[in-house]
Amino acid sequence: MDAKVIRRQKIRYRIRRKIAGTAQKPRFSVFRSNTDIYVQLIDDVSGKTLAAASSKDKEIAAQKGTKIEKSKLVGAAVARKAAELGIKDVVFDRSGYLYHGRVKSVADGAREGGLQF
């Protein structure tokens, strides 16, 4: 592993020590690859994923636009799925990434969709 990945993992573990999701207030976990972005709502108590969305989903992948614009759509999509499950509050987990660019865009999209964190 290169130094950048190791650094992110250390930050990620530091964040995960402080936060955990429950069924009422799940963890909003973001994973960012070079091409795509993935979001999950996780209940850490039971170890289950309650809802998920990614830029690979058909309706989002069909959209034209930059990765940041698609990230916003992913945030809105996961917010819609959470609303169907009756979830309003979440704990944001940026997974060691800086709160900037695509990660910020996902958060903005989720907030506009009605999630609170």
Stockholm file with secondary structure:
# STOCKHOLM 1.0

chainA/1-117         MDAKVIRRQKIRYRIRRKIAGTAQKPRFSVFRSNTDIYVQLIDDVSGKTLAAASSKDKEIAAQKGTKIEKSKLVGAAVARKAAELGIKDVVFDRSGYLYHGRVKSVADGAREGGLQF
#=GR chainA/1-117 SS CCHHHHHHHHHHHHHHHHCCCCSSSCEEEEEECSSCEEEEEEETTTTEEEEEEETTSHHHHTSCSCHHHHHHHHHHHHHHHHHHHTCCBCEEECTTCCSSTHHHHHHHHHHHTTCBC
#=GC SS_cons         CCHHHHHHHHHHHHHHHHCCCCSSSCEEEEEECSSCEEEEEEETTTTEEEEEEETTSHHHHTSCSCHHHHHHHHHHHHHHHHHHHTCCBCEEECTTCCSSTHHHHHHHHHHHTTCBC
//
